[in-house]
Amino acid sequence: MFNEKMYALGSKRSIIREIFEYCKTRGAQIGSDKVFDFSIGNPSVEPPKEIEETICDLLKNESPVLLHGYTSAQGDFGTREAIANDINARFGTSLTPNSIYMTCGAAASLTISLRALLNSGEECIVFAPFFTEYRVFIENAGGKVVVSKPQEKTFQIDTADFESKISESTKAVIMNSPNNPSGVVYSEETISAVCEILKRKEKEYGHPIYLIADEPYRELVFDETPVPYLMNYYDDTIVCYSYSKALSLPGERIGYIAVSPKMEDSVNVYLAVCGAGRSLGYVCAPSLFQQVIKKCVGAKVDVNVYKENRDILYGALTEYGYECVHPDGAFYLFVKALEDDAYKFFERAKEKEILVVPCDDFGVSGYVRIAYCVDKKRIVNALPAFKALAEEYKK
Amino acid sequence: MFNEKMYALGSKRSIIREIFEYCKTRGAQIGSDKVFDFSIGNPSVEPPKEIEETICDLLKNESPVLLHGYTSAQGDFGTREAIANDINARFGTSLTPNSIYMTCGAAASLTISLRALLNSGEECIVFAPFFTEYRVFIENAGGKVVVSKPQEKTFQIDTADFESKISESTKAVIMNSPNNPSGVVYSEETISAVCEILKRKEKEYGHPIYLIADEPYRELVFDETPVPYLMNYYDDTIVCYSYSKALSLPGERIGYIAVSPKMEDSVNVYLAVCGAGRSLGYVCAPSLFQQVIKKCVGAKVDVNVYKENRDILYGALTEYGYECVHPDGAFYLFVKALEDDAYKFFERAKEKEILVVPCDDFGVSGYVRIAYCVDKKRIVNALPAFKALAEEYKK
């Protein structure tokens, strides 16, 4: 009687939620330090000190009526200006405050962008492995999901497969680098190739194909791996950003959409973004954190903590015989299950108190995601269990 | 090429936005204290002192990783528990934490509820005058807006008209009391009559008709006017609440949905709400303010400031000959324009530097809304201009 699709979405078995509940129960039985939970992508590094200091300063010095008041729907002008200037300084772009629309985080950035761009029945291409919620967001916008397969082992984009998936109905493409769940950063070579194909296809079909850059992990890269800024490669680009991972503020729901000013119809696409935000009920992004971002636009979390975790875990797992792409960013390892069925592997890991996420819903079967945004101690303590698990499979 | 509907929504002329821009320009010309802006419903009373104290305490005493981390999608359990207990204590209901779903404010509460309840083409009845965005939210959910006319002068619901508007396709009804833009609080008599009709029609059509109580102004009432709690009159009720006005935190985007546990299909409707929130990109409500609400669930702004403003303005305007329903809540006066065309009246008021909102888009023509959530000085200073305007029309 109510909306069945929404009911299905709300009641669907979620493996991550199940693991979460299991952890609580199991932790109570054997002690939470004995359960090695690697299932959740919740930042483990503290937000930069400036964040707390800035909140306290704002509370002390600003009028509370203004500080907690509505901003304009697209966001505080000064905040948008600070962000545009920061992006321009880092990537040589020419954004203005009117290229930026403040959002309640990455999911909002994506749902708003997709709603602004897609018409009913149009297609949106995603690159496997991909964040599972893309499917939900694209379908909410009335669109159809088209999955492009990755290259084996490297998990870079397979450009030939990508080209074959583009059709007259393709309206948008979502690219997520550094990637959840693989940790892979797409190379400049990959990106150039993708953008060349897109330009050619735009000409062939005579309409824009928008490239949505989903970049919550942009700042989480190691060993100075470059993360090319997509607007510099392709004019019809919209960047969906979030401070959830960059500043360890995932619960505060603060991010933005940046519409490339080089897009032919940039002003009108921005207006469609405003309309989509309005129709989805996003009145404005949280006001206190808009002010925080204005003052902390250059702040950074300590990425070395994640890098150290990655090095320990990647080093040990590959030594034990696990097969795994070397991740240059984000905080995930994408590990080949030791049997074909990732769910069966998940169950056997669970017997060793290791909790990882089977990745079939991410568009690649036979793999699990290990989120290493956890205390180093948990990783070190889990290594013998990972080793024992690998040895069991060798028997 | 992109979504034309979203573009139309984003680029549509908005009278309130235009007034906002005009104010800035005009204020620069003649001094902002000479422009009497009554167009915006932005609380003018400071948040209760506990809010700032609680934020500072939380920053000092909680782990920042937890404080700013994701909560579950439906919200922090303790926050939901505090809210359920507070509602139960005030209204004798039997809500549990699992009746409450935390949201990013009233607009999110409404878009999520409508998406959860409506199927494509189903109807949602709104009572004129109504908040203009209802139309946007209902249409985004695929629904059709059906407007029920008010009683003349009192602006209570015309129950005969309401009954005539219900059809087999009616899935939901939105009731907003205290009302934006009229300031009217629906009487218990009105509510009982509406609920009796709904019960009868549910039986007649053999399916639920959901009553959505949009209550951001619940706490802003004067002279102890009772605001009946709709769940106590009708089982198929969903309350959409926001702390924007109650605690003067409109920019922070924090509110909730409460699904009546007496609803026959309560658990499943709650799951549909969860699914709708997910599909619209609402990952969780802002985490810091969820904690603030948990600790400040009984806090209140000083409503007497609004009451004093109302008394001054209502007293003076009716003395000058304006016709206006006596508002018992919210912070709006709903004033009959002194000519048939509210836009023409708006223009003549503007010549006297008075800025009010013509209400045609609120479903009642020939009226303007005066938001008195402003500094008392602005009201006092504007009175001679209101008087002169009325006298001009008498000539």
Boltz contact constraints between the chains, C-beta under 6 A:
constraints:
  - contact:
      token1: [A, 1]
      token2: [B, 207]
      max_distance: 6.0
  - contact:
      token1: [A, 1]
      token2: [B, 208]
      max_distance: 6.0
  - contact:
      token1: [A, 2]
      token2: [B, 116]
      max_distance: 6.0
  - contact:
      token1: [A, 2]
      token2: [B, 117]
      max_distance: 6.0
  - contact:
      token1: [A, 2]
      token2: [B, 269]
      max_distance: 6.0
  - contact:
      token1: [A, 2]
      token2: [B, 272]
      max_distance: 6.0
  - contact:
      token1: [A, 3]
      token2: [B, 116]
      max_distance: 6.0
  - contact:
      token1: [A, 3]
      token2: [B, 119]
      max_distance: 6.0
  - contact:
      token1: [A, 3]
      token2: [B, 272]
      max_distance: 6.0
  - contact:
      token1: [A, 6]
      token2: [B, 116]
      max_distance: 6.0
  - contact:
      token1: [A, 6]
      token2: [B, 272]
      max_distance: 6.0
  - contact:
      token1: [A, 6]
      token2: [B, 275]
      max_distance: 6.0
  - contact:
      token1: [A, 6]
      token2: [B, 276]
      max_distance: 6.0
  - contact:
      token1: [A, 7]
      token2: [B, 268]
      max_distance: 6.0
  - contact:
      token1: [A, 7]
      token2: [B, 271]
      max_distance: 6.0
  - contact:
      token1: [A, 7]
      token2: [B, 272]
      max_distance: 6.0
  - contact:
      token1: [A, 7]
      token2: [B, 275]
      max_distance: 6.0
  - contact:
      token1: [A, 9]
      token2: [B, 275]
      max_distance: 6.0
  - contact:
      token1: [A, 9]
      token2: [B, 278]
      max_distance: 6.0
  - contact:
      token1: [A, 9]
      token2: [B, 279]
      max_distance: 6.0
  - contact:
      token1: [A, 10]
      token2: [B, 271]
      max_distance: 6.0
  - contact:
      token1: [A, 10]
      token2: [B, 272]
      max_distance: 6.0
  - contact:
      token1: [A, 10]
      token2: [B, 274]
      max_distance: 6.0
  - contact:
      token1: [A, 10]
      token2: [B, 275]
      max_distance: 6.0
  - contact:
      token1: [A, 11]
      token2: [B, 271]
      max_distance: 6.0
  - contact:
      token1: [A, 42]
      token2: [B, 69]
      max_distance: 6.0
  - contact:
      token1: [A, 42]
      token2: [B, 70]
      max_distance: 6.0
  - contact:
      token1: [A, 46]
      token2: [B, 64]
      max_distance: 6.0
  - contact:
      token1: [A, 46]
      token2: [B, 65]
      max_distance: 6.0
  - contact:
      token1: [A, 47]
      token2: [B, 64]
      max_distance: 6.0
  - contact:
      token1: [A, 52]
      token2: [B, 59]
      max_distance: 6.0
  - contact:
      token1: [A, 59]
      token2: [B, 52]
      max_distance: 6.0
  - contact:
      token1: [A, 64]
      token2: [B, 46]
      max_distance: 6.0
  - contact:
      token1: [A, 64]
      token2: [B, 47]
      max_distance: 6.0
  - contact:
      token1: [A, 65]
      token2: [B, 46]
      max_distance: 6.0
  - contact:
      token1: [A, 68]
      token2: [B, 249]
      max_distance: 6.0
  - contact:
      token1: [A, 68]
      token2: [B, 251]
      max_distance: 6.0
  - contact:
      token1: [A, 68]
      token2: [B, 252]
      max_distance: 6.0
  - contact:
      token1: [A, 69]
      token2: [B, 42]
      max_distance: 6.0
  - contact:
      token1: [A, 69]
      token2: [B, 250]
      max_distance: 6.0
  - contact:
      token1: [A, 69]
      token2: [B, 251]
      max_distance: 6.0
  - contact:
      token1: [A, 70]
      token2: [B, 42]
      max_distance: 6.0
  - contact:
      token1: [A, 70]
      token2: [B, 250]
      max_distance: 6.0
  - contact:
      token1: [A, 70]
      token2: [B, 251]
      max_distance: 6.0
  - contact:
      token1: [A, 71]
      token2: [B, 251]
      max_distance: 6.0
  - contact:
      token1: [A, 104]
      token2: [B, 104]
      max_distance: 6.0
  - contact:
      token1: [A, 107]
      token2: [B, 281]
      max_distance: 6.0
  - contact:
      token1: [A, 107]
      token2: [B, 283]
      max_distance: 6.0
  - contact:
      token1: [A, 108]
      token2: [B, 281]
      max_distance: 6.0
  - contact:
      token1: [A, 111]
      token2: [B, 281]
      max_distance: 6.0
  - contact:
      token1: [A, 116]
      token2: [B, 2]
      max_distance: 6.0
  - contact:
      token1: [A, 116]
      token2: [B, 3]
      max_distance: 6.0
  - contact:
      token1: [A, 116]
      token2: [B, 6]
      max_distance: 6.0
  - contact:
      token1: [A, 117]
      token2: [B, 2]
      max_distance: 6.0
  - contact:
      token1: [A, 119]
      token2: [B, 3]
      max_distance: 6.0
  - contact:
      token1: [A, 136]
      token2: [B, 279]
      max_distance: 6.0
  - contact:
      token1: [A, 140]
      token2: [B, 279]
      max_distance: 6.0
  - contact:
      token1: [A, 207]
      token2: [B, 1]
      max_distance: 6.0
  - contact:
      token1: [A, 208]
      token2: [B, 1]
      max_distance: 6.0
  - contact:
      token1: [A, 249]
      token2: [B, 68]
      max_distance: 6.0
  - contact:
      token1: [A, 250]
      token2: [B, 69]
      max_distance: 6.0
  - contact:
      token1: [A, 250]
      token2: [B, 70]
      max_distance: 6.0
  - contact:
      token1: [A, 251]
      token2: [B, 68]
      max_distance: 6.0
  - contact:
      token1: [A, 251]
      token2: [B, 69]
      max_distance: 6.0
  - contact:
      token1: [A, 251]
      token2: [B, 70]
      max_distance: 6.0
  - contact:
      token1: [A, 251]
      token2: [B, 71]
      max_distance: 6.0
  - contact:
      token1: [A, 251]
      token2: [B, 287]
      max_distance: 6.0
  - contact:
      token1: [A, 252]
      token2: [B, 68]
      max_distance: 6.0
  - contact:
      token1: [A, 252]
      token2: [B, 286]
      max_distance: 6.0
  - contact:
      token1: [A, 252]
      token2: [B, 287]
      max_distance: 6.0
  - contact:
      token1: [A, 253]
      token2: [B, 286]
      max_distance: 6.0
  - contact:
      token1: [A, 268]
      token2: [B, 7]
      max_distance: 6.0
  - contact:
      token1: [A, 269]
      token2: [B, 2]
      max_distance: 6.0
  - contact:
      token1: [A, 271]
      token2: [B, 7]
      max_distance: 6.0
  - contact:
      token1: [A, 271]
      token2: [B, 10]
      max_distance: 6.0
  - contact:
      token1: [A, 271]
      token2: [B, 11]
      max_distance: 6.0
  - contact:
      token1: [A, 272]
      token2: [B, 2]
      max_distance: 6.0
  - contact:
      token1: [A, 272]
      token2: [B, 3]
      max_distance: 6.0
  - contact:
      token1: [A, 272]
      token2: [B, 6]
      max_distance: 6.0
  - contact:
      token1: [A, 272]
      token2: [B, 7]
      max_distance: 6.0
  - contact:
      token1: [A, 272]
      token2: [B, 10]
      max_distance: 6.0
  - contact:
      token1: [A, 274]
      token2: [B, 10]
      max_distance: 6.0
  - contact:
      token1: [A, 275]
      token2: [B, 6]
      max_distance: 6.0
  - contact:
      token1: [A, 275]
      token2: [B, 7]
      max_distance: 6.0
  - contact:
      token1: [A, 275]
      token2: [B, 9]
      max_distance: 6.0
  - contact:
      token1: [A, 275]
      token2: [B, 10]
      max_distance: 6.0
  - contact:
      token1: [A, 276]
      token2: [B, 6]
      max_distance: 6.0
  - contact:
      token1: [A, 278]
      token2: [B, 9]
      max_distance: 6.0
  - contact:
      token1: [A, 279]
      token2: [B, 9]
      max_distance: 6.0
  - contact:
      token1: [A, 279]
      token2: [B, 136]
      max_distance: 6.0
  - contact:
      token1: [A, 279]
      token2: [B, 140]
      max_distance: 6.0
  - contact:
      token1: [A, 280]
      token2: [B, 280]
      max_distance: 6.0
  - contact:
      token1: [A, 281]
      token2: [B, 107]
      max_distance: 6.0
  - contact:
      token1: [A, 281]
      token2: [B, 108]
      max_distance: 6.0
  - contact:
      token1: [A, 281]
      token2: [B, 111]
      max_distance: 6.0
  - contact:
      token1: [A, 283]
      token2: [B, 107]
      max_distance: 6.0
  - contact:
      token1: [A, 286]
      token2: [B, 252]
      max_distance: 6.0
  - contact:
      token1: [A, 286]
      token2: [B, 253]
      max_distance: 6.0
  - contact:
      token1: [A, 286]
      token2: [B, 286]
      max_distance: 6.0
  - contact:
      token1: [A, 287]
      token2: [B, 251]
      max_distance: 6.0
  - contact:
      token1: [A, 287]
      token2: [B, 252]
      max_distance: 6.0
